[in-house]
Amino acid sequence: MKILVIHGPNLQLLGKRQPAIYGTSDLETINRELKRLASTHGVILTIAQSNHEGEIVSLIGKTKDQCDALLINPAAYTHTSVAIRDAIEASGLPAVEVHLSNMYAREPFRQHSLIAPVCRGQICGFGALSYRLGFEALVALSTTTPLGTTPPQRSRESARSRRPTRRKSSARRRTR
């Protein structure tokens, strides 16, 4: 299995920039932990960090045929980049979006992700652990669902129609 890891803008500043929000782990420490996990699971990682939207889009497009999954922290581009969203969608790669902080507990403009709808899931608010959880999720998905496919989603209506119906018994229950 091959996973592409993309760190978005300003993540090279981790450990120095607003540690109360983003934690004290630096990017090198996060990458080292991801590499350790990859080694444990027999996964090959490609890791990149960029402050440039177009570079991230190009990287996703270039490596889509070389990787099986995407772990991405789009950082500030989470809230603004239709281009990154479209690149992920076009790649067909199963993706997990991660964030160090809980974006839903922050400023209103940070509480919406353009990226999440094209990802298998989103993990946020656990600091550097968010990356580990995202990595583990991709590995688990690869063993349960062939990567590159999305499990069928059932509508509420079809789920209701598949529920077993209760049959009323004509026998009376006896109680003591």
C-alpha positions as CSV (number, residue, x, y, z in Angstrom):
1,M,0.0,0.0,0.0
2,K,1.2,3.5,-0.8
3,I,-0.1,6.6,0.9
4,L,0.5,10.2,-0.2
5,V,0.7,12.6,2.8
6,I,0.2,16.3,2.1
7,H,0.8,19.0,4.7
8,G,-0.7,22.3,3.6
9,P,0.3,26.0,4.2
10,N,2.2,27.1,7.3
11,L,2.5,23.6,8.7
12,Q,6.3,24.0,8.4
13,L,5.8,26.4,11.4
14,L,4.4,23.7,13.7
15,G,5.8,23.7,17.2
16,K,6.5,27.5,16.9
17,R,3.3,29.0,15.6
18,Q,0.4,29.2,18.1
19,P,1.3,26.1,20.2
20,A,-1.8,26.6,22.3
21,I,-3.9,25.9,19.2
22,Y,-1.7,23.6,17.1
23,G,0.4,21.9,19.8
24,T,4.1,21.7,20.3
25,S,4.9,18.9,17.9
26,D,6.8,20.0,14.9
27,L,6.4,18.7,11.3
28,E,9.5,16.6,11.5
29,T,8.2,14.8,14.6
30,I,4.8,14.2,12.9
31,N,6.6,12.8,9.8
32,R,8.9,10.6,11.8
33,E,5.8,9.1,13.6
34,L,4.1,8.5,10.3
35,K,7.2,6.8,8.9
36,R,7.4,4.6,12.0
37,L,3.7,3.6,11.5
38,A,4.2,3.0,7.8
39,S,7.1,0.7,8.6
40,T,5.0,-1.2,11.1
41,H,2.2,-1.7,8.6
42,G,4.3,-2.2,5.5
43,V,3.1,1.0,3.9
44,I,5.2,3.2,1.6
45,L,4.8,6.9,2.2
46,T,5.3,9.9,0.0
47,I,5.3,13.0,2.2
48,A,5.1,16.6,0.9
49,Q,4.5,20.1,2.4
50,S,3.5,23.1,0.4
51,N,2.3,26.6,1.0
52,H,1.1,26.8,-2.6
53,E,-2.3,25.7,-3.7
54,G,-1.3,24.9,-7.3
55,E,1.6,22.8,-6.1
56,I,-0.8,20.7,-4.0
57,V,-3.2,20.3,-6.9
58,S,-0.3,19.2,-9.1
59,L,1.0,16.8,-6.6
60,I,-2.4,15.1,-6.2
61,G,-2.8,14.9,-10.0
62,K,0.8,13.6,-10.5
63,T,0.8,10.9,-7.9
64,K,-2.8,9.6,-8.2
65,D,-1.6,6.6,-10.2
66,Q,1.3,6.0,-7.9
67,C,-0.6,5.9,-4.6
68,D,-3.5,4.1,-3.1
69,A,-4.7,6.7,-0.6
70,L,-4.3,10.3,0.5
71,L,-3.8,11.7,4.0
72,I,-4.2,15.5,3.8
73,N,-4.1,18.4,6.1
74,P,-5.1,21.2,3.7
75,A,-4.8,23.7,6.6
76,A,-6.2,27.1,5.5
77,Y,-7.1,25.8,2.1
78,T,-9.7,23.6,3.8
79,H,-12.0,26.6,3.8
80,T,-11.2,28.1,0.4
81,S,-9.8,25.7,-2.2
82,V,-12.2,24.4,-4.7
83,A,-9.1,23.5,-6.7
84,I,-7.8,21.1,-4.1
85,R,-11.3,19.7,-3.5
86,D,-11.6,19.0,-7.3
87,A,-8.2,17.4,-7.5
88,I,-9.0,15.0,-4.7
89,E,-12.3,14.1,-6.3
90,A,-10.8,13.7,-9.7
91,S,-8.0,11.5,-8.3
92,G,-10.4,8.9,-7.1
93,L,-8.1,8.2,-4.2
94,P,-9.7,7.5,-0.8
95,A,-8.7,10.4,1.3
96,V,-8.8,11.3,5.0
97,E,-8.7,15.0,5.9
98,V,-6.9,15.8,9.2
99,H,-6.5,18.9,11.3
100,L,-4.5,19.4,14.5
101,S,-7.1,21.8,16.0
102,N,-10.8,21.3,16.3
103,M,-11.9,23.5,13.5
104,Y,-15.5,23.4,14.7
105,A,-14.5,25.1,18.0
106,R,-12.8,28.0,16.2
107,E,-13.8,31.1,14.3
108,P,-16.9,30.7,12.2
109,F,-15.0,31.0,8.9
110,R,-12.9,27.9,9.9
111,Q,-15.9,25.8,10.6
112,H,-16.7,24.7,7.1
113,S,-14.6,22.4,5.0
114,L,-14.7,22.3,1.2
115,I,-12.5,19.2,1.3
116,A,-14.5,17.0,3.6
117,P,-17.3,16.1,1.1
118,V,-14.8,14.4,-1.2
119,C,-13.0,12.5,1.6
120,R,-13.9,9.2,3.3
121,G,-13.6,11.0,6.7
122,Q,-12.3,13.9,8.7
123,I,-10.3,13.8,11.9
124,C,-9.7,17.0,13.8
125,G,-8.9,18.3,17.3
126,F,-6.4,15.7,18.5
127,G,-3.2,17.5,17.8
128,A,-0.5,15.4,16.2
129,L,-2.5,12.3,17.0
130,S,-5.0,13.4,14.3
131,Y,-2.4,12.3,11.7
132,R,-1.9,8.9,13.4
133,L,-5.7,8.3,13.5
134,G,-6.0,9.3,9.9
135,F,-3.2,7.0,8.8
136,E,-4.7,4.1,10.8
137,A,-8.1,4.8,9.3
138,L,-6.7,4.5,5.7
139,V,-4.9,1.3,6.6
140,A,-8.1,-0.2,8.1
141,L,-10.1,0.9,5.1
142,S,-7.7,-0.8,2.8
143,T,-8.3,-4.1,4.5
144,T,-12.1,-3.9,4.5
145,T,-12.9,-2.1,1.3
146,P,-10.8,-2.1,-1.9
147,L,-9.1,1.4,-2.0
148,G,-10.4,3.6,-4.7
149,T,-14.0,2.4,-4.2
150,T,-16.6,3.8,-1.9
151,P,-18.8,1.5,0.0
152,P,-22.4,1.7,-1.2
153,Q,-24.4,4.2,0.8
154,R,-27.9,3.2,1.7
155,S,-30.6,5.8,1.8
156,R,-32.8,5.9,4.9
157,E,-35.7,4.6,2.8
158,S,-33.8,1.6,1.5
159,A,-32.4,0.9,5.0
160,R,-36.0,0.9,6.4
161,S,-37.2,-1.5,3.7
162,R,-34.5,-4.0,4.6
163,R,-35.3,-4.1,8.3
164,P,-36.9,-7.4,9.4
165,T,-40.5,-7.0,10.2
166,R,-41.9,-8.1,13.5
167,R,-44.4,-10.8,13.3
168,K,-47.1,-10.9,15.9
169,S,-47.4,-14.3,17.5
170,S,-50.8,-15.7,18.0
171,A,-49.6,-17.5,21.1
172,R,-50.0,-15.6,24.3
173,R,-47.1,-15.1,26.6
174,R,-47.5,-16.6,30.0
175,T,-46.1,-14.8,32.9
176,R,-45.6,-16.2,36.4
